[in-house]
Amino acid sequence: VRLVESGGGLVQPGGSLRLSCAASGFTFSNYAMNWYRQAPGKERELVAAMSSTGGSTHYADSVKVRFTISRDNAKNTVYLQMNSLKSEDTAVYYCRARNYDYDYWGQGTQVTVST
């Protein structure tokens, strides 16, 4: 089982990034997919979530309107489009795949929002 995040980096405030999480080793379409983040000195928090079919989404209040989660079950990939980035969005971003039986995490990708 692998979850590999990519797309992180350094971006100026107001900029955009798109994170990807490529999954392998399990039946991707049977899993809800989530994005979490953890900033230095803070607890890991849920940023966005999407059901296995993509029919249901949830966002943290701090990212609503600015971030969009999507998934392509044919490509076994989940995305996080991040717009209007702020310094407080700086964190390591992780993807998570879960269903009733299993729970998998990626290794994370660093997002830094700074001038």
C-alpha positions as a LaTeX table, in Angstrom:
\begin{tabular}{lrrr}
\hline
Residue & $x$ (\AA) & $y$ (\AA) & $z$ (\AA) \\
\hline
Val1 & 0.00 & 0.00 & 0.00 \\
Arg2 & 1.34 & 3.41 & $-0.94$ \\
Leu3 & 0.09 & 6.96 & $-0.79$ \\
Val4 & 2.50 & 9.42 & $-2.36$ \\
Glu5 & 1.86 & 13.14 & $-2.08$ \\
Ser6 & 3.37 & 15.65 & $-4.48$ \\
Gly7 & 2.95 & 19.25 & $-5.54$ \\
Gly8 & 4.09 & 21.02 & $-2.42$ \\
Gly9 & 6.61 & 23.84 & $-2.41$ \\
Leu10 & 7.19 & 27.50 & $-1.70$ \\
Val11 & 4.54 & 29.96 & $-2.84$ \\
Gln12 & 3.86 & 33.62 & $-2.15$ \\
Pro13 & 0.78 & 34.73 & $-0.24$ \\
Gly14 & $-2.20$ & 34.85 & $-2.58$ \\
Gly15 & $-0.74$ & 32.16 & $-4.81$ \\
Ser16 & $-2.00$ & 28.69 & $-5.68$ \\
Leu17 & $-0.79$ & 25.12 & $-5.51$ \\
Arg18 & $-2.32$ & 21.80 & $-6.45$ \\
Leu19 & $-1.39$ & 18.81 & $-4.36$ \\
Ser20 & $-1.74$ & 15.27 & $-5.66$ \\
Cys21 & $-1.85$ & 11.99 & $-3.81$ \\
Ala22 & $-1.28$ & 8.87 & $-5.88$ \\
Ala23 & $-2.55$ & 5.65 & $-4.36$ \\
Ser24 & $-1.57$ & 2.06 & $-5.05$ \\
Gly25 & $-1.93$ & $-1.34$ & $-3.46$ \\
Phe26 & $-5.60$ & $-1.11$ & $-2.55$ \\
Thr27 & $-8.97$ & $-0.52$ & $-4.19$ \\
Phe28 & $-8.95$ & 3.26 & $-4.26$ \\
Ser29 & $-12.62$ & 3.64 & $-5.17$ \\
Asn30 & $-13.65$ & 1.90 & $-1.94$ \\
Tyr31 & $-12.01$ & 4.49 & 0.28 \\
Ala32 & $-12.90$ & 7.93 & 1.50 \\
Met33 & $-9.98$ & 10.27 & 0.94 \\
Asn34 & $-8.88$ & 13.05 & 3.24 \\
Trp35 & $-6.28$ & 15.79 & 3.31 \\
Tyr36 & $-4.76$ & 16.75 & 6.66 \\
Arg37 & $-2.08$ & 19.23 & 7.58 \\
Gln38 & 0.25 & 19.78 & 10.48 \\
Ala39 & 2.00 & 23.03 & 11.18 \\
Pro40 & 5.04 & 23.26 & 13.47 \\
Gly41 & 4.00 & 23.01 & 17.10 \\
Lys42 & 0.37 & 22.28 & 16.24 \\
Glu43 & $-1.79$ & 19.19 & 16.07 \\
Arg44 & $-2.63$ & 17.56 & 12.79 \\
Glu45 & $-5.95$ & 18.84 & 11.49 \\
Leu46 & $-8.42$ & 17.77 & 8.85 \\
Val47 & $-8.43$ & 20.11 & 5.89 \\
Ala48 & $-10.76$ & 18.41 & 3.39 \\
Ala49 & $-12.53$ & 15.11 & 2.94 \\
Met50 & $-14.28$ & 13.36 & 0.11 \\
Ser51 & $-16.40$ & 10.22 & 0.10 \\
Ser52 & $-15.44$ & 7.17 & $-1.93$ \\
Thr53 & $-17.77$ & 8.13 & $-4.76$ \\
Gly54 & $-16.93$ & 11.81 & $-4.63$ \\
Gly55 & $-20.52$ & 12.68 & $-3.88$ \\
Ser56 & $-19.84$ & 14.20 & $-0.48$ \\
Thr57 & $-17.20$ & 16.67 & 0.65 \\
His58 & $-16.26$ & 18.42 & 3.86 \\
Tyr59 & $-13.90$ & 21.33 & 4.49 \\
Ala60 & $-12.39$ & 22.94 & 7.52 \\
Asp61 & $-13.84$ & 26.41 & 8.04 \\
Ser62 & $-10.39$ & 27.94 & 7.59 \\
Val63 & $-10.10$ & 26.71 & 3.99 \\
Lys64 & $-13.69$ & 26.81 & 2.73 \\
Val65 & $-14.01$ & 28.57 & $-0.63$ \\
Arg66 & $-10.23$ & 28.65 & $-1.05$ \\
Phe67 & $-9.49$ & 24.89 & $-1.24$ \\
Thr68 & $-11.13$ & 22.21 & $-3.38$ \\
Ile69 & $-10.75$ & 18.47 & $-3.00$ \\
Ser70 & $-11.33$ & 16.20 & $-5.98$ \\
Arg71 & $-10.56$ & 12.65 & $-6.99$ \\
Asp72 & $-10.07$ & 10.63 & $-10.13$ \\
Asn73 & $-10.89$ & 7.01 & $-9.38$ \\
Ala74 & $-9.60$ & 5.95 & $-12.80$ \\
Lys75 & $-6.17$ & 7.36 & $-11.91$ \\
Asn76 & $-6.25$ & 6.37 & $-8.23$ \\
Thr77 & $-5.45$ & 9.96 & $-7.33$ \\
Val78 & $-6.89$ & 12.59 & $-5.03$ \\
Tyr79 & $-6.15$ & 16.28 & $-5.44$ \\
Leu80 & $-6.24$ & 19.39 & $-3.32$ \\
Gln81 & $-6.45$ & 22.66 & $-5.22$ \\
Met82 & $-5.36$ & 25.48 & $-2.93$ \\
Asn83 & $-6.02$ & 29.08 & $-3.92$ \\
Ser84 & $-5.52$ & 32.41 & $-2.17$ \\
Leu85 & $-2.89$ & 30.85 & 0.05 \\
Lys86 & $-2.05$ & 32.50 & 3.35 \\
Ser87 & 0.98 & 32.25 & 5.60 \\
Glu88 & $-1.13$ & 30.27 & 8.06 \\
Asp89 & $-1.57$ & 27.55 & 5.43 \\
Thr90 & 2.11 & 26.67 & 5.87 \\
Ala91 & 2.28 & 23.05 & 6.98 \\
Val92 & 3.07 & 19.52 & 5.96 \\
Tyr93 & 0.07 & 18.18 & 4.05 \\
Tyr94 & $-0.87$ & 14.52 & 4.28 \\
Cys95 & $-3.38$ & 12.41 & 2.45 \\
Arg96 & $-5.30$ & 9.66 & 4.17 \\
Ala97 & $-7.34$ & 6.78 & 2.81 \\
Arg98 & $-9.85$ & 5.13 & 5.09 \\
Asn99 & $-12.80$ & 2.81 & 5.16 \\
Tyr100 & $-14.41$ & 0.73 & 7.89 \\
Asp101 & $-11.53$ & $-1.74$ & 7.97 \\
Tyr102 & $-8.35$ & 0.07 & 6.96 \\
Asp103 & $-6.62$ & 3.39 & 7.41 \\
Tyr104 & $-3.58$ & 4.50 & 5.37 \\
Trp105 & $-1.44$ & 7.64 & 5.47 \\
Gly106 & 1.03 & 9.19 & 3.10 \\
Gln107 & 4.40 & 10.64 & 4.09 \\
Gly108 & 3.39 & 14.24 & 3.50 \\
Thr109 & 4.46 & 17.15 & 1.35 \\
Gln110 & 5.65 & 20.52 & 2.63 \\
Val111 & 3.74 & 23.66 & 1.71 \\
Thr112 & 5.34 & 26.96 & 2.64 \\
Val113 & 3.55 & 30.25 & 2.04 \\
Ser114 & 5.96 & 33.12 & 2.38 \\
Thr115 & 7.40 & 36.16 & 0.68 \\
\hline
\end{tabular}
